Amino acid sequence: MSLQLAKPEHEVLYQDLCALCNKHKDLPALELLAVAANMLGKLIALQDQRKVTPAQAMEIVARNLEHGNKTILEELQKSKGTA
């Protein structure tokens, strides 16, 4: 399974999810992570098991977690922050 470029509709969904997270920015980050993980678990369970095995679903999750983490770390390194 290879990493694929996001489609335009994926970016729209991503931006919507970011806006929703920003709406709830008063929640502690760890709680936001817990809610997102719960949702992700439910999305995995809802996959059509005739088309996607649990291992395939987890591989997609792992690859996208890694990609998202790498992307944000690169962005943070470019930004001028205060220490």
C-alpha positions in Angstrom: 0.0 0.0 0.0 1.5 3.3 -1.1 1.0 6.8 0.2 -1.4 8.7 -2.1 -1.8 12.4 -2.6 -4.9 13.8 -1.1 -7.8 14.7 -3.3 -9.3 18.2 -3.2 -12.3 16.8 -1.2 -9.8 15.3 1.3 -8.3 18.8 1.9 -11.8 20.2 2.4 -12.6 17.6 5.0 -9.3 18.2 6.7 -9.9 21.9 6.9 -13.4 21.3 8.2 -12.0 19.0 10.9 -9.4 21.7 11.8 -12.1 24.3 12.1 -14.1 22.0 14.4 -11.0 21.3 16.6 -10.4 25.1 16.8 -14.0 25.6 17.9 -13.1 23.3 20.9 -9.7 24.7 21.5 -10.4 25.2 25.2 -10.3 21.5 25.7 -7.0 20.2 26.9 -5.0 18.7 24.0 -4.9 15.3 25.6 -8.7 15.2 25.8 -9.0 16.3 22.2 -6.6 13.5 21.3 -8.8 11.0 23.3 -11.9 12.1 21.5 -10.2 11.9 18.1 -8.9 8.5 18.9 -12.4 7.3 19.9 -13.8 8.6 16.6 -11.0 6.9 14.7 -11.7 3.6 16.4 -15.3 3.9 15.3 -14.4 4.8 11.7 -12.1 1.7 11.6 -15.0 -0.5 12.9 -17.3 0.9 10.2 -15.1 -0.2 7.3 -16.5 -2.8 4.9 -14.6 -5.9 6.0 -15.3 -7.4 2.5 -13.1 -4.7 1.1 -10.7 -3.7 3.9 -9.1 -6.0 6.4 -8.4 -4.8 9.9 -4.7 -4.9 9.1 -5.2 -2.7 6.0 -7.2 -0.2 8.0 -4.4 -0.1 10.7 -1.8 0.4 8.0 -3.7 3.3 6.6 -3.9 4.8 10.1 -0.2 4.2 10.9 1.0 5.7 7.6 -1.2 8.8 7.9 -0.3 9.3 11.6 3.4 9.2 10.5 2.8 11.6 7.6 0.8 14.0 9.7 3.3 14.0 12.5 6.2 14.6 10.0 4.3 17.4 8.3 3.5 19.3 11.5 7.1 18.9 12.8 8.5 20.3 9.6 6.1 23.3 9.8 7.0 23.9 13.4 10.7 23.9 12.6 10.1 26.6 9.9 8.1 28.9 12.3 9.6 31.6 14.4 8.3 30.8 17.9 9.2 32.0 21.4 10.9 29.8 23.9 
